[in-house]
Amino acid sequence: MNPHRLDGCAPAPLANYLKALGILRLVAEQLDAQARGWWDGERFVLASAVGEDELLQFLLERYAPTPMLNPWGARSGFYSGSSESTSRELLSRIAESAHPRFSAFAASVAIARESIIKVTGGKKPDEEKEGGKAELVRDLKARLRGPASAWLEAVIAIVDTSAKGLQQPSLWGTGGSEGSGSYTAAYMKALNECLIDRAWDGALRHSVFGNAPGPAQDWPESFGQFLPSGVGSPWDLLLAFEGACLVRSSVAKRSDSAGDRWVSSPFFVAPSGVGAPSTARLDEFALNKGKELPGRGEQWFPIWSAPATLAEVSHVFRDGRAVVGRSRPQGALSMARAAARLGVARGVTRFVRYGYLQRNNLATHFAVPLGRFDVPDRPEPTLACLDDLDTWLRRLRREARSDKAPARLVLAERRLSEALLAVTQRAAEPARWQVALLRMAEIEALQVRGTGAKAGAIPRLRPQWVSAADDGSVELRLAVAFALQCADARAGARRDGVRRHWVALDGEGDRNERVVQGRDGIDDAIALVARRLLEAGRAGVRRLPLEPGFGVAASRHDVARLIAGEVDLDHCLALARALMAIDPQACARRPPRVASAPPADWPDDAWIAIRLALLPWPLPDGRAPGCDPAILRRLRTDDLAAAVQLAARRLHIAGIHCPIGPVVSSTRLARRYAAALAFPINRHTATALAARLDPSIAKENAA
């Protein structure tokens, strides 16, 4: 096997990528069945038993071109009229050639002419009428075999039996045409000049190997969206089109009804204006007289680094249907999730992302490279967490794309999509998961204010979101403890989590319950404690109904850092607002776990006294300081000394000695003391705090 470095084939532009597929396909099908190909950096490598000169000679003298015929479109060469004259002459020269390389092409032309006579009586088919274009395509698909069928599968798909039951994959424009131009006409012109007239022999080595001077002049014909620069030779077009025939489409369906059927192309998804600096929301549409019509979408093309046969490469494209479950693909995010899984299974190391975007005069589309997606070395199980968001993201996207969607919702939805796309690329990095949680919280913050509410709140999340976002930080640990706390953690008791203080989940609910505003972390934490004390007072309960949920409690170390002002409480509470959506039933089956905190630090003695005077339950040894809401009121008015005095009095009544001297008060410290009460501690920590204030408690418990 001779490895050939094809420097004329690169991942970008699209024509050069498709050239690599075309060369591998032609060599494997017509010259060396054992040929293999792979990507080495930015170039394609072909391994074959033939040498470099033999490969070029094969392409020049023996390569049999794929019959690419477009009898349903413009400039096909099958009909009379001045607009068809050039294509008609080109088609006739190919079909009448005596060279054996054109025999399959000539046979396909004869079959196409028979189908035209049979279906339309020799006239160009009408797309709108029964017995027109759709029936002609069906007849061609039934009769054409071999390479010609590969072209038909790549260029057009039959979705249903109606007159408009055809769909055309974006790779080939609109069924082999681009605006007023015709890809098949350009292909036939290239065949005539390269294979019949042999006018571009000198350009072949440059097109394939890139190690020879290019042609003296560029080919004047358009490459359409395949090569936006338009700088190339007809050999570039021939080989790229041959490669594009590997990208075959099929029909996917959700049920047996025709309304749920759609064309499914390899690695093709709906247009998405995220994940690339060159895209915007407008790139999701095609403008026509000021109207926003559905855009052509985007397609991801695989890069593999291990030698692969044509059959193996074909299998990758055949399996590359971008369908989530049995639903239509939703954009770059669904493609990224599928790519991460398929790449690991099929040996793909990277995907090159192309968008079929409207440019220049708004009538022209170009295949614009939008970046690359590196496939992880191993599948990350945390990516399954994104499945929780599927339905919600579709509703959110629909809201953000409505005509009346405010700019803030459009921006927030884009920021969320960008964050989730980044997660799929580096799923092992907790920082990316935290950004995604923050963006989800931003969406809910808008919904609290009435924007995008129809999309609904963040759906139930699985507990694995915690481990995915766990970076070992104080903020993450406190956020989880805050989000999962409840009124009563006893088995079988009504849990009453804190999410109702942030969003309305069942109908409108009581608006007075929603006290977490999402503007300031300290204000939100204090408001939560105040609301729970108010509700407890109305119910005649002498306790603060905020207990650790599912065994996740704030540690004394983390609370000490919070009181010392070393915690970004805004970031912490923003994470908590998204983590409130974690499914309590799933947590009951498998409680989340976070990295443990070091037990080195202790909170201020003054705060310990306040915390012990506002517990949700008695201490394990039976001491019950009760609960005095006046303590929080003193803290909110910056009277820290009075708050400590009230707490010390409650502890003294409960039999806890509290030797605390004068307290120097400050507004910031009093607010941090109050905010720290919103983070629940467990009974073990409460006992340790009590023993720190009164060492005799430890001795009694030991005895």
N, C-alpha and C positions, 0 to 999 in steps of 0.2 A: 504494500500500500504506500503510495506516494502522497505525503501531505502537501497540499497546495494552499498557500496563504492568499486569499482573495482580497487584496487591498481595495478592490473596487466595490466591495460589499461591506456596508457599515450599518449600524442600527438606525442611523438617520442620514438623509431623509428617508421617507417611507419607500421610495423607489429602490434605494440601495439595499434596504432590508429585504424587500421582496425579491430582488435579484438573487440574493443568497438562496432563498427557497427555490427559485426557478432553476438555478444551476444544479442544486442537489436533486431536484425532481427529474430534470431532463437526463442527467447522467445516470441516475438509478433506474429510470424506466427504459432508457434507450441504449445505454452504453455499458454500465458496470453495476449490476444489481447489488453488489456488496459495498458500494460507496457509502461513506459516512460523512457527516458534517457536524460542526460545532462552532461555537463562538469563542474566540480568544481575545479578550479585551474588546477593542472596537473593530475587529475584523473577523470575517468568517473563514474557517479552515475546511477544506474539502480533502478527504482522504480517499484515494482511488488507485486502482491498479494501473491506470493509464498515466502517462507523463503529461507535462504542460503542453507541449506541441500537439500531442494527440488529442488532448481535450479541445484545443482551439480548432483543430482540423475537423473534429466531430461537429462542432457548432457551425462551422462555415459550410460544410459539405453534406452532412448526413442528418443533422437534427431535423426531426419531423415536427412542425409547429402544431400546436393545439388549435382545432377549429373553433374560433371565437366568432360567432355569428349573431347578429342582432336584427333579425327580420321584423321585429316589432317596433324598432326605433328609427330615428332619422339617420340618413346617410348610410344605410345598410348595404346598398348596392344591389338590392333585389327588385327594385321598382323603377319604373320609367320616370322621367322628369329631369329638369336641369339640375336640381339640387342633389340628385343621385348619380349624376354622370361620372364624376371622378371616382366615387366608391364602386360604381358599376364596372368601370374599366379595371380597377385594382382587383376586384373579386374575380372577374373573368380571367385575368392573367394567372391568378393562383389556381383556379379550378381547372383551367385548360393546360396547365403545365404538365409536361411529360415526365418530370422528375419524380421518382418514387416517394420522395419525402413529402409530397403534397397529395398523395393518394387518399389518405384519411380525410384531409381537408376537402378534397373534391367530392368524396362520397357524402360528406355531411352537407355540402352545398346542394347536392342533388336531392337529398332528403328534405332539406329546408324548402326548396322550390316546390316539391310535391306537397308538402304540408300547406304552403301558401295557397296553392291551387285548390286543395281540398277544403280548407277552412274559409278562406276569404274570396275565392274565385280569382286570385291573382292580384287583388288590391291590397294596399297597405291597411293593416287591421286598425279598427277604431277601438280605442281603449274603453269607451263608455258603453259600447253596445255588446249584447250577447252575440256569441259567435265571432268575436273580434280577437283582441290581443290575448285575453285569458285563455281562450280555446286554442289559439295558435301555440301558445307556450306549452299547454298541456299535451298537445299532439307532438311537439318537438321532444318533450321530456319522455314521452312514451316510445319514441322511435330512435332517438340518438343514443349511441352507446360509446364506451371508451372515453378518450380525452374530451370529446365534445360534451359528454354528460357532466364531466367535472366542471367545465365552464358554465354550463347551465345551473348547476347547483351553487356555484359561487355568485352568479349575477342576479338570480331571481328565484323566488320561492312562491309556491302555490299555497295560499292560506285557506281558501274555501272555494266553493264552486261558482260564486257570483262573478259578474263581469268585472268587478273591481277586486277580485280575490287574489290579487298578486301583491307581493311586497318585495322591495328591492333593497338589498343590503347597501349600506352607505359606502362600503369600500369601492363599489363600482358606480358611484354617483346615482343616477336615476335609471337603473337597468341597462348600464353600458353607455350612458350618455352623460354629458356634463354641460348644462346649459344648451347652447345651440351646437356644441361639438359632439363627436361620437368617438368613444374609445375604440370601437371595432374598426372604424375607418382609419384611425391613426395606426392601429395594429396592422391592418392590411397594407398600408403605405410602407410601414417599417419592413414587413415581410418582402414586399416587392424590391425595396432598395437594398436590403441586406442579403436576401437569399436568392433572388432572381437576377437583379442587376449587379450584385456583388460590389456595390459602390462604397461600402463602409467596412471593407475587410481590415483596413488599418486601424479602425477604432475598436475592434473587438478586444485586443490584448489590454488596452487601457481600461475598457469597461469591466473586464473580469479581474485582472491582476493589478491594475493601477500602476504598473511599473514601466509603462511606456508613454511616450508623448500622446496627448489627446488629439482628436481630430483638428484639422486646421480651422474648421468652423463648426458651430453648434447646429444641431438639427433644428430647422425653423418650426417644426410642428409642436403643438402643445402637449405636455404630459398631464394636463389637468391637475388634479389634487395630489397626484403621486409625487410630483417633483415641482414644488412651488417656484423654485428658481428658474425652471425651464431650461437649464443648462445641461445638455447631455446629447448622446447620440441615439439613433434608432435602436442600437443594440441594448441600450439601457432600458428602453421601453419594452422591447421584446422579452427580455429575461425577467423584468419585473412583472409583466402581465402573466408570464408562465408561472411565476411563483404565486401570484395572487389566486390562481386556480386551486391552490391547496386550502385556501380559506373558504371552505364550503359552508353553506347555511342549511338549516333545516327548519322545521315548524315545531314549536313547542305549544303545549296546551295545558290548561288548568282542568278542563273537563271535556266532555264530548261535544259541547256546543261550539259552533263556529265562532261565536263572539269572544271566546276565551282562547283563541289561537293567535299566535304571532310568530313572525320570523325570528329565529334565534341564530345569530352569527357567532363564530368563535371569539370569545373574550370581548364581546360588544356590549356596551351598556348605554343607558340614556345619557344625554349630555349633562355635564356637571361643571359648574363654574368654580370649582374648588380644587385645591391641591397643586396649583401651578400659578406662578406670578403673572403669567400672560393671560389668565382667564378672568372673566367677570361674569356676573349674572347674565348679561346680555348674550354671552356665548352659549347659553343654553337654548337659545331661540334662533330662528331664521327670520329676518325682517323682510316683509313683503308689503310695500306700500304703507309702511308705518305699523303694520300688524305683526304681533309676535306669534309666529308659527313654531311648531315643534322643531328643534334643531336636529341635525343629522346624528348627533351622539359622538361617542368616542370608542376606540378599540385599543386593546392592549395586546402587544405582540411579544411572545416569549423569547428569552435568551437562555440557552443551555450551554454548559461548559464541557459536557462529556460527549464523546463521539456517539452519534445516533444515526440509525438508518432512516431511509425515507418512510418506511412503515411506522417506525417509532415517532417520528416527527408528525406524520399524518394523524397518529393516534392522539397526540397532544392537542392538535387542533380539533379533532373530532370530539374530544371530551371537554373542550373548553367552552361549554355553554354557560354564559353568565346568568344563571337562574338561581334565585334564592328560594329554596324549597320548591314550590311549584308556581311561583309568582314571577311577574316580569322583573327584570333587573332594575334597580333604583338609582344607579349612578356609580361614581368612582368608589364610594365606600363599599358597596356590595361586591364590586369587582376586586377590590383590594383584599377583602376577606376570603373570597373564593380563590384568588391568586395565591395567597399565603398557604392555603391547604393543598391546592393542586400542584403548586411548584414543588413542595416537599415530596409529594407522591410521584411526580413525573420527572424529577431531576432538573427542573427549571430553576435557575438561579436569579433571574431578573426579568422584569417586564418593561418594555418601552411603551409608554402611554401616548397615544395620538388622539387628537380631537379633530373632527371634521368641521372646521369652523368657517364661518362666513367672513370674508375679507374683501378688501378693495371696494368694488362697486356694488357690494351686497348681493351680487348675482353669482359670485365666484366662491367656491369652497376650496380650502386647502387642508391637507393633512398636516396639522401643526404638532410637532413634538411637545408634550406637556410635562415631561420629566420621566423619571424611572422609579420603579418599585423593586427594591431588593427583597428577595424571598428569604425568610429566616432559615437558619441551618436546620432547625427542628421546629415542629409545630408547637406553638404556645397554647396550652390549654385555656389560658385566661381569655383568649380571643372569643371563646364561646359566650362570654359575658355580653358581647355586643348583640347577641341574638335577642336579648331582653328588650332591645330598643327598636326592633324592626317596624312594628305597627305604628309605634309612636312617631318615629322619624318620617314615615310616609305621611301621616296626618300633619306633622309640623311642616314638612316640605310643601304640602298642598296649601297650607295657610300662608307660608312665606311667599308663595308664587301667585297668590291671588292679586287681582287688580288693585284692591284697596289695602294691601299689606303695608304698614308703615315701615319706613326705612330702618328703624331700630330693630324690628323683628327680622327683616331681611338680613341685616348685618349679624344679628345674634345667631340665626340659623346657619349662616355661612361659617361663622367662627366655630360653631359646634361641629359642623361637617369637617372642617380643617383639622380640628383636634382629634376626631375619631379616625380620620384618615392617617394621622400621624401615629395613632395607637397601633393600627394594623401593621405599620412599617417597623415599629420597635416595641413590640408588646411586652418585652421583658423590662422596660424602663418604667418604674412607678410614676415618675414625674409626668409622663405623657398621660397616664390614666388620671392623675390629679387634675391636669388641665382639662380633660374631657369632663370630669365631674364639675369643675368650676363653670364650664360653658353650659352644662345642663342646668346648673343653678341659675345662671343668667336668664335662661329661657323661662324658668319658673318665676323669676323676679318680674319679668315683663307680664306674665300671666296674672300675677297678683294685682298688677295695676290695670288689668283689663285687655292686654294686647296678646293676641294669639291664644286666647283661652279655649277655643274650640279644639285645639290639638290635644288638650288634656294635660294633666300633670305628668311628671316623670313616672313611667310605669314601674311595677314591682321589679326590683333588682335582686339578683342572687347574691348570697353572702361573699362569693369569690371576688366581688368588686373591692372588698376591703383588702384582701391579700394582694390583688393586682396593684392597688394604689399605695401599698404600705412601703414607705421609704425610710421607716425608722424614725421619723421626726416626731417631735412633741405635738405639733399641730395635727398630724394625722391621728395619733392616739387619742387626743382630746376630742377630735371631731367624731370619731367612732363612738366614744363614750357618750357624747352629747346626743348623737343621732338615735342611738338605740335605747336610751333611757325611757322609763315608763312610770306609771303611777303605782303599779304593784307587780312585782316580779314573781310572786308566788305561783306555783303550778296551778293552772285552772282558773286563775283570777283574770279579770278583765284588765288587759295590759295598759290601755290608754296611753299610747305613745305621744310624742311631742310634735308630730308632723302637722296635726290639726292647728297648731299655732302658727303655721307657715302658709299652708295652702288649704283650700276647701276641697275635701275629697268626696263627700257624700252630699250632693246637692250644694246649696249655698251655705248651710250651717249657720252658726252664730259668728257674725263678723267680728264681734268683740273678742273671740278666741284667737283671732289671727293677729298676734302682737309682734311676731318676728318680721321685721320690715326688709331686712337684707341691705341696709344702708351702713350700719356701724355694728361691729361685732360685740363691743361692750354693751351698747344699748340693747341689742337683741337678747343677750344673755340675761341682763337684768330684768328685761320685760318678761321673759319666760318665767323667772323665779317669782316675780310679783304676781303674774297671772295665776300660777299654780297655788300660791299662798291665798290669793283671793278666793279661788274655787274651793280650797280646803276649808276656809273660814265659813263660806256659805253652806258647806255640807256639815259643818260642826265637827271637823276633824282637826286635831291638834298635831299636825305634822306637815312636813314639806313633801308632797307626793311626787318625788322624783327619785327613782331607784335605778341602779344599774340594770340594764337589760342584757340577757343572754350571757351573763358573766363578764361583760365588758365594762370596767370601771376606770375612773381616773386614778392614777397613782399619786402618791404624795410628792414624788419628784416632779411630775408634770405640773401639778397644782402650784408647787413652789416656784417653778419657772414662770408660770402665768402671773402670779402675784408679784414677782420681781420685774415684770414688764418685759420679759424676754421671749414672749410668744406673740406671733402675728395672729391676733384674735380674729381679724377680718378674714384672713385666709382660712383659718380654722373653722369659723362658722359657715363660710361659703361651702367648704367641703361637707360640713355636717348637713346643710340643707339638701344637698343631693343624696347623701347617704341615708337620710330619713326614709328614702323610698325602698330600702332593703326589705325584702319580704320576711315578716316575722315568722311565718310558718316554716319557711326554709331555714331560718336561723334556729328555730326550735329543734330541727332535725340535725343541723350541722352549724353550731355557733361559729361565728367568725373569730379569727385569731389575729392579733397584731403583735409586732415585736415588743418585747417587754422593756420597761424603762428601768434604768439603774436606781437602786433604792438609797442613793447617797443623800439627797437633799430633804429638808423638812420645811414646810411652810412656816410663816411667822406664827408665834404663839398666839398673838391676838386673833389671827384668822382661824386658828385651830379652835379657839373658844367659840367664835361665831359659828363655825361649821358644826361643832358638837351641839350647839343650841338650836340648830335647824336641821335635825336629822329626820329621815322618813320613818324610822323605827327606833325602838329602845336599843341600847347597847347589848351585846350578847350576855353580859353579866346581870342584866335586868335594870340597870340604871336608865332612867327615862327623863332626859332634860326637857322633853316636851318641845314646843315650838312657839316662838314669840315673833309674829310678823313685824312688830315695832322695830326689831333689829334691822330689817331691810330698809324700813323707812328712814332710820337714822343714817344708814350708809348712803342712801340716795340724796340726802340733804347734806352730805359731806361731814356729818357729825360722827366721826369714827370713834372718838372717846366714849360717847354715850352708847354707841352700839356695843362696844366691848364691855361696858359696865352692865348692860342688860344681859349680855351673854354670860358673863361671870356670875350674875345673880341666878340665872337658870341652872347653871352647872352646880353651884353651891347647894341649891335645893335638891338636886339629884345626887348629891354626895360626891361630887368631883371637885377637888381643891384646885383653885385657879389663881396661882400667884403671879399675876400680870401687873407690871408697873404702869406708870403713865404712858399713854400712847400719843405720839406726835402725828397729828392728822394732816392729810392733804387730799385735795379733790381727786387726783389720779389714783392714789392708793385706795381711797374709800370705794371708788368705782370698780377697781380691779378686785377688791375683796368681795363686792357684791356679785360681780360677774363670775367669779370662781365658784360661787354656790350653784351655778347652773350645770356643773360637771359632777356627776354622781360618784361617790366613793362607796366601796363595799364595807361590810361589817368588820372585816379583818383590818382594813386601813383605819376605820373609825376607832377600833380598840387601840391600835398603835398610837393614834393621835391623842386619845384620852390618857394613855400611859405616859406620854411625853409631858403632858401638863401635870399629871399627878402620878408620880412613880409608885405610889402605894397601890395603885390599881394593878400594876404589873405583879407586885408581890402577892396581892390577894388572889389574882387569877392563877399564879404559879402554885399557891398553896392549895 
